[in-house]
Amino acid sequence: MNFPTISGEHAFTNAEVKGWPGVTPANNLLQTWDLYRELTSGTCSKSEHHAPIVANHYEEIGWLRGHACTGTPLAACHLHLLDTMGHIYADRPESLKQYYLLADEQVGSLRDETDRMIILSDHGMKTGLFDDDRLGSHSWRAMVSATEDVEGTLPTSVFDVREWIESQDTTVSDRNELSPDTDREQLEALGYI
């Protein structure tokens, strides 16, 4: 199974994109769903489920870091860690917190590699933190966040995101160009040394 690809123009037509359902193959998401079904049916353990999900998260963040280091004007990646762990640990905030801290740490290191960043969720998660009913199901509490150097006001609805993204200046930054003089820290961050 794979997602049908959007025909025609979309917000990421001129972007590098990974794992975004409907835009590119979303193999990590499909793997996540398969593992979640196996976990909830009892055919795999939490460790068998969690290890590939966390590994996929690092792969997705690494892909974004690579594009940040080469000055790609617009790169987008659909990340799955917090969604799947939100379904599993919605009633155990302390367990869920460890995955938020992992994501926070990785996004923070990615932030150090890029000029501008936008984080967008397509939904929130019903959890015990909010006294929600139907814990572990999606909520309408989606969020958008951006670095302070992103221009203009953030979109207030997911339906306004495309127009907002297209209004942003996405020219190549020479700050992150790789060259023979690339410093040791960047090469270590990319995993070369």
Number of C-alpha atoms within 10 A of each C-alpha: 6 12 14 11 12 11 8 6 8 12 13 16 10 12 14 15 18 20 19 19 18 13 18 17 17 18 17 22 21 16 15 20 14 12 22 22 14 16 18 12 10 10 11 14 13 14 10 13 19 18 11 15 24 18 13 20 21 17 14 20 19 17 17 23 24 19 19 26 23 18 22 20 16 21 20 19 18 18 21 18 21 21 17 20 22 25 18 19 19 22 19 13 13 10 14 18 15 12 17 15 11 16 19 12 12 16 17 11 14 20 16 11 22 20 17 17 20 14 12 15 14 13 15 17 23 22 23 16 11 9 10 15 10 14 20 21 17 17 15 10 11 15 15 15 13 14 13 11 9 16 13 10 8 15 17 11 11 14 9 11 16 13 11 15 17 12 11 12 11 16 10 14 15 11 13 19 15 14 8 5 7 12 10 11 10 17 13 10 16 14 9 8 9
